[in-house]
Amino acid sequence: MSSAKLTAPVGQSPRPSPGDDVKNKPEDVLLVRKMLEANKIGPLGTSNKVDAGLLKAIGAFQKKSGFKNPDKVIDPGGRTFTALLPAYKKQLAEEEKAAKEPMVEVKYRGKTIYCTPKEFEAVKADVIKRLTPYMTSLLKNHDNALDTYTHYLDVAQMKDGVLNAVAQVIIIKAGSVKMPNNKLCLNSIKASGKLQRAMMSKDLKLIDEALPQAEIAIGAFSSDLLRFLKEFTGSAETTATVLMVSSAACFAVVGALAAPVLVTAGGMSAGGAAIASGAGVGVLQSASQELGKHASGQKVTAWDSIQSIVIDGTVGGLTGGIGSKIPLGFCDDAAKWVAPKLASKVAFLSGPQLQKFLTNYLAGSGQEVIKTVLGEAVKEIGRIMKTGKAPTEKEFEAIVTSILYSALLGGVIKNLGGFQKKWAYKNREMLQGQIFPDRLAKLAKGNDIPNVLKAKLWAEVANKVSDEALKIGYGAIVSSATGKESEAQMVDLAAKAAQKDKALISLIDKELEKALKKHKVPVK
């Protein structure tokens, strides 16, 4: 099991609390990232350096763990480290178990597929279930052909009367009809017996060997018998009970499942093993379904089979793989696609601002949203491809955009709309009730300005600074909000940004000083 020990403190440097110096050694930083992610904080990436994101994550965990004054520092064996440890150890144990978990390796259509023994046995059982009706009909074919052949042999041996025997000989001699090949009959009998034993054993290895042999032998015997009957009667109408045999080429999955290799998931995490297994089983299950279509005599072309198997496998692999972190590049693209459609819903943000906000949201707290959207989009693409049409990049973009638009509209976009209204009220209240009185007291000589004059001063200054304060708040949301905040929390974030903005305070002072001079109020 991997080490779960820190060699030195990790986090805010210099530390704001008593304790050993923060070293932020690369190996310790990586361990802290893994421990936080195991505790559902993140994802935090694989950088071995401390950054703002990691410090924020440490503080968030400490706050979540009940720290009154989070210091964003993790000490070896300290309270934060001890709180992180159980979930991290559990994750390590799961990954170690996954690495030792036996898996079945299957070679199918040039690819290596992995699945658990239980899943493998389930697919095997499904294949046998789908093949059994076909193998039964194949054996029935042999029985019918043998009955027909035996009948003509019995006639030839006068078991059905001398006159019938003589009539048969005359027809055969007069028409130069060749009797069925007895060797082909014996081969069919032998192959049928072998297939029956394989069916009873439910051993795919035996079926894989016996089925193609039975198809070839029974097919050859049936074809020769049909040839004889056509020559003898001038028609094949008397052979209604004799079935033609299809090709063994469509049963590749049987051979793939007949000789599996048992391996361990060495190097795989629990999640990685699950994804590999899920995608593999999807391919084999799809192949089993196609096998059933062939065996039941449905008209399915080779292209239909390959297309269905490839699509089902791809869809299964993609939707399974969505459990990992979505690449940032895709979050950028998705935000770029959907931002224009959502722009009218949050008009207070410019197009680039909305796109940036959505990118940050999808790459951070909105990961589950984008995973769900991608899963639905991949399934939709699978459905389209099965109609025989491969979607273009534009069509894929349109599918993702449509699903993502619906997902965002009722969540983060709705919150942004509510924030816009509340921030407009809060902005005016903050400027008029807090910032303006504070700046007026610092700029004007004396505090005996009449309220009527104060109202005039405020009206003149407000027109020049109110919009700027609104923009600062919007900018704070774009750059700092994660998208999971409530409307009230976003308003609070915007207000704090405006109150701390030096350029805004300077603008207020400048406009207030102009107004004071205009109304001949002494300025300090």
Secondary structure, 3 states (H helix, E strand, C coil): CCCCCCCCCEECCCCCCCCCCCCCCHHHHHHHHHHHHHCCCCCCCCCCCCCHHHHHHHHHHHHHCCCCCCCCEECCCCHHHHHHHHHHHHHHHHHHHHHHCEEEEEEECCEEEEECHHHHHHHHHHHHHHHHHHHHHHHHHHHHHHHHHHHHHHHHCCCCCHHHHHHHHHHHHHCCCCCCCHHHHHHHHHHHHHHHHHHHHCCHHHHHHHHHHHHHHHHHHHHHHHHHHHHHHCCCHHHCCCCCCCCHHHHHHHHHHHCCEEEECCCCCHHHHHHHHHHHHHHHHHHHHHHHHHHCCCCCCHHHHHHHHHHHHHHHHHHHHCCCCCCHHHHHHHHHHHHHHHHHHHCCCCHHHHHHHHHHHHHCCCHHHHHHHHHHHHHHHHHHHCCCCCCCHHHHHHHHHHHHHHHHHCCHHHHHHHHHHHHHHHHHHHHHHHHHHHHHHHHECCCCCCHHHHHHHHHHHHHHHHHHHHHHHHHHHHHHCCCCCCHHHHHHHHHHHHHHCHHHHHHHHHHHHHHHHHCCCCEC
